[in-house]
């Protein structure tokens, strides 16, 4: 299935059915693509979060992998649907890093000392955990995005709804905070925070307890080499699963 990059260009019957187009219109001009109303897409995102079992607090065991493919650190994260997230890493040299994301911002420490500059490894996972349409909207607003703006976009081989919108042309793709959501699989694909990072998500894997979560999170940030968080385990968070804060 192929869509034009943000233009709604529909080439195949599968795309036409997903977007509600009559098949007879397939050969026509690109402008015929139909984009659903943003609240309907937000509601579908929230429904899939609930269906995946991600709307509760979660604890993740992770490996941090460098651009060369070697493990840099191992760690544990706690993700709360309200937007709080913590990550504790034990690096290969024995050092300890703690990252914290909250609605107030992003902070990190190394061996107890606050870092003035740190790679933002934790994505805004509240977009993957929000249980209602209104909370999906609030989560996108929390990273500076417009939840009423909806475009179509192509990310690798995935045709996506782009909540928050995107600018035409590859050079402008980082221009807006946005959440990319696969039209076919109904799974998270990517989150863009233009001044902070781009987060790409691997295919969702069903875990013990019925929780479906991306197999990995790839992080691209200005001034840093690419990193990947490989998810080893996902489980409901217990009362003592939060790493100490920065």
DRENDO-1510 file (C-alpha; in Angstrom, 1 decimal, always signed):
<recs>
REC; n; res; u; v; w
REC; 1; UNK; +0.0; +0.0; +0.0 .
REC; 2; UNK; +1.4; +3.4; -0.9 .
REC; 3; UNK; +0.3; +6.9; +0.0 .
REC; 4; UNK; +1.9; +10.2; -1.1 .
REC; 5; UNK; +4.0; +11.8; +1.5 .
REC; 6; UNK; +1.4; +13.9; +3.4 .
REC; 7; UNK; -0.6; +14.5; +0.2 .
REC; 8; UNK; -3.1; +11.7; +0.6 .
REC; 9; UNK; -2.0; +10.0; -2.7 .
REC; 10; UNK; -3.8; +6.6; -2.7 .
REC; 11; UNK; -2.5; +3.9; -5.1 .
REC; 12; UNK; -3.9; +0.6; -3.9 .
REC; 13; UNK; -7.3; -0.9; -3.0 .
REC; 14; UNK; -6.1; -1.4; +0.6 .
REC; 15; UNK; -5.3; +2.2; +1.0 .
REC; 16; UNK; -8.6; +3.2; -0.5 .
REC; 17; UNK; -10.6; +1.1; +1.9 .
REC; 18; UNK; -8.7; +2.4; +4.9 .
REC; 19; UNK; -9.3; +6.0; +3.8 .
REC; 20; UNK; -12.9; +5.5; +2.7 .
REC; 21; UNK; -12.4; +6.1; -1.0 .
REC; 22; UNK; -14.4; +4.4; -3.7 .
REC; 23; UNK; -12.1; +2.0; -5.7 .
REC; 24; UNK; -13.3; +3.6; -8.9 .
REC; 25; UNK; -11.4; +6.8; -7.9 .
REC; 26; UNK; -8.0; +5.1; -7.6 .
REC; 27; UNK; -6.5; +6.3; -10.9 .
REC; 28; UNK; -7.5; +9.9; -10.3 .
REC; 29; UNK; -5.3; +12.8; -9.1 .
REC; 30; UNK; -3.4; +12.7; -5.8 .
REC; 31; UNK; -5.6; +15.3; -4.2 .
REC; 32; UNK; -8.5; +12.8; -3.9 .
REC; 33; UNK; -7.1; +11.3; -0.6 .
REC; 34; UNK; -9.4; +11.6; +2.4 .
REC; 35; UNK; -8.0; +12.2; +5.9 .
REC; 36; UNK; -10.4; +11.4; +8.8 .
REC; 37; UNK; -11.1; +13.9; +11.5 .
REC; 38; UNK; -8.4; +14.2; +14.1 .
REC; 39; UNK; -10.6; +13.2; +17.0 .
REC; 40; UNK; -11.4; +9.9; +15.3 .
REC; 41; UNK; -7.8; +9.1; +14.9 .
REC; 42; UNK; -7.0; +10.1; +18.5 .
REC; 43; UNK; -9.8; +7.8; +19.7 .
REC; 44; UNK; -8.3; +4.9; +17.7 .
REC; 45; UNK; -4.9; +5.6; +19.2 .
REC; 46; UNK; -6.4; +5.5; +22.7 .
REC; 47; UNK; -8.4; +2.3; +21.9 .
REC; 48; UNK; -5.2; +0.6; +20.7 .
REC; 49; UNK; -3.3; +1.7; +23.9 .
REC; 50; UNK; -6.1; +0.1; +26.0 .
REC; 51; UNK; -6.2; -3.0; +23.9 .
REC; 52; UNK; -2.4; -3.4; +24.2 .
REC; 53; UNK; -2.5; -3.2; +28.0 .
REC; 54; UNK; -0.2; -0.2; +28.0 .
REC; 55; UNK; -2.4; +2.2; +30.0 .
REC; 56; UNK; -1.2; +1.1; +33.4 .
REC; 57; UNK; +2.2; +1.9; +35.0 .
REC; 58; UNK; +4.8; -0.3; +33.4 .
REC; 59; UNK; +8.3; -1.5; +34.3 .
REC; 60; UNK; +10.7; -2.3; +31.4 .
REC; 61; UNK; +14.1; -4.1; +31.5 .
REC; 62; UNK; +16.3; -2.7; +28.8 .
REC; 63; UNK; +19.6; -2.9; +27.0 .
REC; 64; UNK; +21.1; +0.3; +25.6 .
REC; 65; UNK; +22.8; -0.4; +22.3 .
REC; 66; UNK; +25.2; +1.9; +20.4 .
REC; 67; UNK; +25.4; +2.7; +16.7 .
REC; 68; UNK; +27.9; -0.1; +16.2 .
REC; 69; UNK; +25.5; -2.7; +17.7 .
REC; 70; UNK; +27.3; -3.3; +20.9 .
REC; 71; UNK; +25.6; -3.0; +24.4 .
REC; 72; UNK; +26.6; +0.2; +26.2 .
REC; 73; UNK; +24.4; -0.3; +29.3 .
REC; 74; UNK; +21.6; -2.3; +30.9 .
REC; 75; UNK; +18.8; -0.8; +32.9 .
REC; 76; UNK; +15.3; -0.5; +34.1 .
REC; 77; UNK; +12.6; +2.0; +33.3 .
REC; 78; UNK; +9.2; +2.9; +34.9 .
REC; 79; UNK; +6.6; +4.5; +32.6 .
REC; 80; UNK; +3.5; +6.1; +34.1 .
REC; 81; UNK; +0.5; +7.1; +31.9 .
REC; 82; UNK; +0.5; +10.6; +33.3 .
REC; 83; UNK; +3.7; +11.5; +31.7 .
REC; 84; UNK; +6.3; +10.6; +34.4 .
REC; 85; UNK; +9.1; +8.3; +33.3 .
REC; 86; UNK; +12.3; +7.2; +34.9 .
REC; 87; UNK; +15.3; +5.2; +33.5 .
REC; 88; UNK; +18.2; +3.9; +35.5 .
REC; 89; UNK; +21.2; +2.6; +33.5 .
REC; 90; UNK; +24.3; +0.7; +34.6 .
REC; 91; UNK; +26.9; +1.4; +32.0 .
REC; 92; UNK; +29.6; -1.0; +30.9 .
REC; 93; UNK; +32.3; +1.0; +32.8 .
REC; 94; UNK; +30.2; +0.6; +36.0 .
REC; 95; UNK; +28.9; +4.1; +36.0 .
REC; 96; UNK; +25.2; +4.8; +36.9 .
REC; 97; UNK; +22.9; +7.1; +35.0 .
REC; 98; UNK; +19.4; +8.1; +36.0 .
REC; 99; UNK; +17.1; +9.9; +33.5 .
REC; 100; UNK; +13.8; +11.4; +34.4 .
REC; 101; UNK; +11.1; +12.9; +32.0 .
REC; 102; UNK; +8.1; +14.8; +33.4 .
REC; 103; UNK; +5.7; +17.4; +32.2 .
REC; 104; UNK; +8.2; +19.9; +33.7 .
REC; 105; UNK; +11.1; +18.8; +31.5 .
REC; 106; UNK; +14.0; +16.3; +31.2 .
REC; 107; UNK; +16.8; +15.8; +33.6 .
REC; 108; UNK; +19.6; +13.3; +34.1 .
REC; 109; UNK; +22.4; +12.5; +36.5 .
REC; 110; UNK; +25.6; +10.4; +36.2 .
REC; 111; UNK; +26.9; +8.9; +39.5 .
REC; 112; UNK; +24.7; +11.3; +41.4 .
REC; 113; UNK; +25.9; +14.5; +39.6 .
REC; 114; UNK; +23.4; +16.4; +37.5 .
REC; 115; UNK; +24.3; +16.5; +33.8 .
REC; 116; UNK; +24.1; +19.9; +32.0 .
REC; 117; UNK; +23.7; +18.0; +28.7 .
REC; 118; UNK; +22.3; +14.4; +28.3 .
REC; 119; UNK; +21.0; +12.4; +25.4 .
REC; 120; UNK; +17.2; +12.3; +25.8 .
REC; 121; UNK; +16.8; +8.5; +25.9 .
REC; 122; UNK; +13.2; +8.5; +27.3 .
REC; 123; UNK; +10.5; +9.3; +24.8 .
REC; 124; UNK; +7.2; +10.9; +25.7 .
REC; 125; UNK; +5.6; +7.5; +26.2 .
REC; 126; UNK; +2.3; +8.9; +27.5 .
REC; 127; UNK; +1.3; +9.0; +23.8 .
REC; 128; UNK; +1.6; +5.2; +23.9 .
REC; 129; UNK; -0.2; +4.9; +27.2 .
REC; 130; UNK; -3.0; +7.5; +27.1 .
REC; 131; UNK; -6.4; +5.6; +27.6 .
REC; 132; UNK; -8.7; +8.2; +26.1 .
REC; 133; UNK; -8.9; +10.5; +23.1 .
REC; 134; UNK; -8.7; +13.6; +25.3 .
REC; 135; UNK; -5.6; +12.3; +27.0 .
REC; 136; UNK; -3.9; +11.5; +23.6 .
REC; 137; UNK; -4.6; +15.2; +22.7 .
REC; 138; UNK; -3.2; +16.4; +26.0 .
REC; 139; UNK; -0.1; +14.2; +25.6 .
REC; 140; UNK; +0.7; +15.7; +22.2 .
REC; 141; UNK; +0.1; +19.2; +23.5 .
REC; 142; UNK; +2.5; +18.4; +26.3 .
REC; 143; UNK; +5.4; +18.2; +23.7 .
REC; 144; UNK; +4.2; +21.3; +21.8 .
REC; 145; UNK; +2.1; +19.6; +19.1 .
REC; 146; UNK; -1.2; +20.5; +17.7 .
REC; 147; UNK; -3.7; +17.6; +18.3 .
REC; 148; UNK; -6.2; +19.0; +15.8 .
REC; 149; UNK; -3.7; +18.8; +12.9 .
REC; 150; UNK; -3.6; +15.5; +11.0 .
REC; 151; UNK; -1.7; +14.6; +7.9 .
REC; 152; UNK; -0.6; +11.5; +6.0 .
REC; 153; UNK; +3.0; +10.5; +5.9 .
REC; 154; UNK; +5.4; +7.7; +4.9 .
REC; 155; UNK; +8.0; +6.5; +7.5 .
REC; 156; UNK; +10.2; +3.8; +6.0 .
REC; 157; UNK; +7.6; +1.3; +4.6 .
REC; 158; UNK; +4.8; +2.4; +6.9 .
REC; 159; UNK; +1.9; +4.6; +5.7 .
REC; 160; UNK; +0.9; +6.7; +8.7 .
REC; 161; UNK; -1.4; +9.1; +10.2 .
REC; 162; UNK; +0.7; +12.0; +11.5 .
REC; 163; UNK; -1.0; +13.6; +14.5 .
REC; 164; UNK; +0.4; +17.1; +14.9 .
REC; 165; UNK; +1.0; +17.4; +11.1 .
REC; 166; UNK; +4.1; +17.4; +9.0 .
REC; 167; UNK; +5.7; +19.9; +6.6 .
REC; 168; UNK; +6.1; +18.8; +2.9 .
REC; 169; UNK; +9.6; +17.9; +1.8 .
REC; 170; UNK; +12.2; +15.7; +3.6 .
REC; 171; UNK; +14.2; +18.6; +4.8 .
REC; 172; UNK; +11.3; +19.9; +6.9 .
REC; 173; UNK; +10.1; +16.6; +8.4 .
REC; 174; UNK; +11.5; +17.5; +11.8 .
REC; 175; UNK; +9.6; +20.7; +11.8 .
REC; 176; UNK; +6.7; +19.8; +14.0 .
REC; 177; UNK; +6.1; +17.8; +17.2 .
REC; 178; UNK; +4.1; +14.8; +16.0 .
REC; 179; UNK; +3.0; +11.2; +16.6 .
REC; 180; UNK; +3.2; +8.8; +13.6 .
REC; 181; UNK; +0.7; +5.9; +13.8 .
REC; 182; UNK; +0.6; +3.0; +11.2 .
REC; 183; UNK; -2.6; +2.9; +9.1 .
REC; 184; UNK; -2.5; -0.8; +8.7 .
REC; 185; UNK; -1.1; -2.3; +12.0 .
REC; 186; UNK; -2.5; +0.5; +14.2 .
REC; 187; UNK; +0.8; +0.6; +16.0 .
REC; 188; UNK; +3.1; +3.5; +17.1 .
REC; 189; UNK; +5.8; +4.2; +14.5 .
REC; 190; UNK; +7.6; +7.4; +15.6 .
REC; 191; UNK; +7.4; +10.5; +17.8 .
REC; 192; UNK; +9.2; +13.7; +16.7 .
REC; 193; UNK; +10.3; +16.4; +19.2 .
REC; 194; UNK; +12.1; +18.7; +16.8 .
REC; 195; UNK; +14.3; +20.5; +19.5 .
REC; 196; UNK; +15.0; +17.3; +21.4 .
REC; 197; UNK; +14.9; +14.0; +19.5 .
REC; 198; UNK; +13.2; +11.6; +17.1 .
REC; 199; UNK; +12.0; +8.3; +18.5 .
REC; 200; UNK; +11.3; +5.3; +16.2 .
REC; 201; UNK; +9.5; +2.3; +17.5 .
REC; 202; UNK; +10.0; -1.3; +16.6 .
REC; 203; UNK; +7.1; -3.8; +16.0 .
REC; 204; UNK; +4.9; -4.3; +19.0 .
REC; 205; UNK; +5.5; -7.6; +20.8 .
REC; 206; UNK; +3.0; -9.3; +23.0 .
REC; 207; UNK; +4.5; -9.9; +26.5 .
REC; 208; UNK; +3.5; -11.8; +29.6 .
REC; 209; UNK; +0.4; -10.4; +31.1 .
REC; 210; UNK; -1.1; -9.4; +27.7 .
REC; 211; UNK; +1.0; -6.2; +27.4 .
REC; 212; UNK; +2.0; -5.3; +23.8 .
REC; 213; UNK; +5.0; -3.0; +23.6 .
REC; 214; UNK; +7.5; -2.0; +20.9 .
REC; 215; UNK; +10.5; -4.4; +20.7 .
REC; 216; UNK; +12.9; -1.5; +20.6 .
REC; 217; UNK; +13.1; +2.3; +20.7 .
REC; 218; UNK; +15.6; +4.0; +18.4 .
REC; 219; UNK; +16.7; +7.5; +19.5 .
REC; 220; UNK; +18.2; +10.2; +17.2 .
REC; 221; UNK; +19.1; +13.5; +18.8 .
REC; 222; UNK; +21.1; +16.4; +17.5 .
REC; 223; UNK; +24.8; +16.2; +18.5 .
REC; 224; UNK; +24.6; +12.5; +19.6 .
REC; 225; UNK; +25.2; +9.2; +17.8 .
REC; 226; UNK; +22.2; +7.0; +17.4 .
REC; 227; UNK; +21.2; +4.8; +20.3 .
REC; 228; UNK; +18.7; +2.0; +20.6 .
REC; 229; UNK; +16.8; +0.8; +23.7 .
REC; 230; UNK; +16.1; -2.9; +23.3 .
REC; 231; UNK; +13.2; -4.1; +25.4 .
REC; 232; UNK; +13.9; -7.3; +27.2 .
REC; 233; UNK; +10.9; -7.5; +29.5 .
REC; 234; UNK; +7.7; -5.5; +30.2 .
REC; 235; UNK; +5.5; -6.0; +33.2 .
REC; 236; UNK; +3.0; -4.1; +35.3 .
REC; 237; UNK; +4.9; -1.7; +37.7 .
REC; 238; UNK; +5.0; -2.6; +41.4 .
REC; 239; UNK; +5.1; -0.1; +44.2 .
REC; 240; UNK; +8.9; -0.2; +44.5 .
REC; 241; UNK; +9.9; -0.4; +40.8 .
REC; 242; UNK; +10.7; +3.3; +40.4 .
REC; 243; UNK; +14.4; +4.0; +40.1 .
REC; 244; UNK; +15.7; +6.9; +42.3 .
REC; 245; UNK; +15.3; +10.3; +40.7 .
REC; 246; UNK; +18.1; +12.5; +39.4 .
</recs>
